[in-house]
Amino acid sequence: MKTRDTSILYLVLGLYTLMISWHYNHSPILLLIHYLIWPVYLIYELLIGHLAHGLWKSIPLGYFN
């Protein structure tokens, strides 16, 4: 069961990273590249501060409004 829990988290974080990539770039080529290396890209976005000040919440909400 532990493997299933981590795979669901892995899927959710991957989709979240793709939403962030599309929000900032709007490029299918970069979306594909970020899909392939999404853990590195997510850490990069966290370190440079693109998800600070509530943007980590507002980016996904923009897709569902």
N, C-alpha and C positions, 0 to 999 in steps of 0.2 A: 504493500500500500504506500510506502514511503516514496517509491519511484513514481507512482501516479501523481502524488501531491507535488513533487518537484517538477514533473513534466507540465502540469497545469500552470504553475508559476512561471516556468520557462516560456510557455506559449503567451501568457499575458504580458510578460515583460518584453517579449519580442514584438508583439503587436503595438504596445505602447511606444517602443522605440521607432517603429515605422510611422506612427502618427506624428511623432516629434520630427522625424526626418522630412515628412511631407509638409508639415507646418512651416518649416524654415526654408526648404529648398524648392518644392514643386517641380522636381525633376525625376522622371522615371528611371533614369540611369543611376542617379545617386540613391534612389530608393532601393534599387537592386543591390548596389554595393553595400548599403547600410543593412540590408537584409542578410547578406553573407557574413558581415562582421558586427552584428548588432550588439553583442556584449561590450566590445571595445568602444563603439559609438556611444552607447548609453553612458559609460563611465566618462568619456570625453565631454559629453554635454553636461554632466553633473559637475565636472571639475572646472569648466569654463564659466559656469553660472547661468546658462540659458534656462535653467529650470528654477531659478530663484524667484522670490517674491510672488509666490502663488501661481507661476506659470505651469508648474507641474500639474495643477488641477485644471486650469483654464484651457490648456491645449486639448485634452480629450473631450472636455465639455463642448468645445466648439464644433466637434464632429457630430454630436448628438442633439444639437439645438436646431 
